[in-house]
Amino acid sequence: KTMAKFDVLILGGGVMGMSTACHLAMRGAAKNLRVAVVERDASYRQASALLSAGGMRQQFSLEQNVKMSMYGLEFLRHMHSWPSSDNVQFQQQGYVFLANTDSAVKVLRENHGVQTSAGADISLLLPSQLKMQYPW
């Protein structure tokens, strides 16, 4: 029996494994880079990445982290259009960070400046605006 040969073998087909495989395949296509992913549950019915609630945010204090998260968000938004990706179940919901002290409000304002200057679509709401948007 002949064994398949690969240039890169990735163990685990969760978010990090599949993202790594996709990026390697995209960049290595011209070089005929052979990438394989080994996942314990090939059906992904019991895979931890599929079963987790997960979360993705752009509310960070460092521009690099904001931009990396923005890239990841765009990657997931468009992944459904890739071949063999009809099972991508990405649902964008949102995040809310609350502050209950003056120092925490200051941090939120500083971080909001970093996030928006990096290009993130982040809102900074006053308590009255929050109450109107989320009346429950």
Secondary structure per residue as TSV (DSSP state, phi and psi in degrees):
chain	resnum	aa	ss	phi	psi
A	1	K	-	360.0	131.0
A	2	T	-	-87.7	132.9
A	3	M	-	-90.3	141.5
A	4	A	-	-69.0	147.6
A	5	K	-	-116.4	136.8
A	6	F	-	-131.2	153.2
A	7	D	S	-81.6	-33.4
A	8	V	E	-135.9	132.0
A	9	L	E	-119.4	122.9
A	10	I	E	-110.8	125.3
A	11	L	E	-94.9	114.2
A	12	G	-	104.0	120.9
A	13	G	-	-104.0	29.8
A	14	G	S	-74.9	-162.2
A	15	V	H	-56.9	-48.3
A	16	M	H	-70.5	-43.1
A	17	G	H	-64.0	-46.9
A	18	M	H	-69.7	-37.3
A	19	S	H	-63.3	-44.1
A	20	T	H	-60.8	-44.8
A	21	A	H	-62.5	-45.2
A	22	C	H	-61.9	-45.3
A	23	H	H	-67.1	-40.8
A	24	L	H	-63.8	-41.7
A	25	A	H	-64.5	-41.4
A	26	M	H	-64.8	-44.5
A	27	R	H	-78.0	-27.6
A	28	G	H	-96.7	1.4
A	29	A	G	-58.7	-40.5
A	30	A	G	-68.7	-23.4
A	31	K	G	-100.2	7.8
A	32	N	T	56.5	39.2
A	33	L	-	-67.7	126.1
A	34	R	-	-99.7	117.1
A	35	V	E	-117.6	133.6
A	36	A	E	-127.5	142.5
A	37	V	E	-115.7	129.6
A	38	V	E	-109.0	117.5
A	39	E	-	-122.1	131.9
A	40	R	S	-57.3	-40.0
A	41	D	-	-114.3	90.1
A	42	A	T	-62.3	-21.5
A	43	S	T	-80.7	-18.1
A	44	Y	-	64.3	11.3
A	45	R	S	-69.6	-30.7
A	46	Q	S	-117.7	14.2
A	47	A	-	-72.0	138.1
A	48	S	H	-62.7	-34.9
A	49	A	H	-64.0	-38.7
A	50	L	H	-73.0	-33.4
A	51	L	H	-86.0	-12.0
A	52	S	S	-82.4	154.1
A	53	A	-	-70.6	-34.8
A	54	G	-	63.5	175.0
A	55	G	-	-174.3	144.3
A	56	M	-	-141.4	129.0
A	57	R	-	-136.1	166.2
A	58	Q	-	-120.7	6.7
A	59	Q	-	-87.2	82.5
A	60	F	-	-124.0	165.5
A	61	S	S	-94.3	-11.6
A	62	L	S	-110.1	131.8
A	63	E	H	-56.0	-39.5
A	64	Q	H	-60.2	-41.4
A	65	N	H	-69.1	-37.6
A	66	V	H	-62.3	-48.3
A	67	K	H	-65.9	-38.3
A	68	M	H	-64.0	-41.0
A	69	S	H	-68.1	-37.8
A	70	M	H	-62.4	-41.0
A	71	Y	H	-62.5	-46.0
A	72	G	H	-60.5	-38.9
A	73	L	H	-63.7	-46.1
A	74	E	H	-63.9	-39.0
A	75	F	H	-57.3	-48.7
A	76	L	H	-69.3	-37.0
A	77	R	H	-60.2	-34.7
A	78	H	H	-103.2	-1.9
A	79	M	G	-65.2	-27.6
A	80	H	G	-62.5	-20.1
A	81	S	G	-86.4	-3.8
A	82	W	S	-78.2	152.8
A	83	P	T	-60.3	142.7
A	84	S	T	60.9	29.0
A	85	S	-	-121.8	29.5
A	86	D	T	-70.7	-7.2
A	87	N	T	-102.2	10.4
A	88	V	-	-70.8	124.7
A	89	Q	-	-115.6	48.5
A	90	F	-	-78.3	126.7
A	91	Q	-	-129.7	115.5
A	92	Q	-	-83.4	128.0
A	93	Q	-	-118.9	-56.6
A	94	G	-	129.4	169.4
A	95	Y	-	-133.9	148.8
A	96	V	-	-131.1	125.3
A	97	F	-	-110.7	132.5
A	98	L	-	-113.6	150.9
A	99	A	-	-128.7	135.2
A	100	N	-	-121.3	10.7
A	101	T	S	-135.2	160.0
A	102	D	H	-60.8	-38.7
A	103	S	H	-68.5	-35.7
A	104	A	H	-69.7	-36.8
A	105	V	H	-63.1	-41.1
A	106	K	H	-60.2	-43.9
A	107	V	H	-63.5	-44.2
A	108	L	H	-59.6	-42.1
A	109	R	H	-65.3	-43.1
A	110	E	H	-63.1	-45.7
A	111	N	H	-64.9	-37.6
A	112	H	H	-60.1	-39.9
A	113	G	H	-61.5	-44.4
A	114	V	H	-62.0	-46.4
A	115	Q	H	-64.5	-47.3
A	116	T	H	-71.2	-33.5
A	117	S	H	-69.4	-23.4
A	118	A	T	-82.6	-9.0
A	119	G	T	104.5	4.5
A	120	A	-	-74.8	143.5
A	121	D	-	-90.8	84.0
A	122	I	-	-120.6	135.6
A	123	S	-	-105.5	142.2
A	124	L	-	-114.2	110.4
A	125	L	-	-106.8	142.9
A	126	L	-	-75.7	160.6
A	127	P	H	-53.8	-39.7
A	128	S	H	-65.3	-37.9
A	129	Q	H	-68.2	-39.2
A	130	L	H	-61.0	-44.3
A	131	K	H	-64.0	-37.8
A	132	M	H	-68.7	-40.5
A	133	Q	H	-75.1	-33.5
A	134	Y	-	-128.6	77.8
A	135	P	-	-70.3	-14.1
A	136	W	-	-75.7	360.0
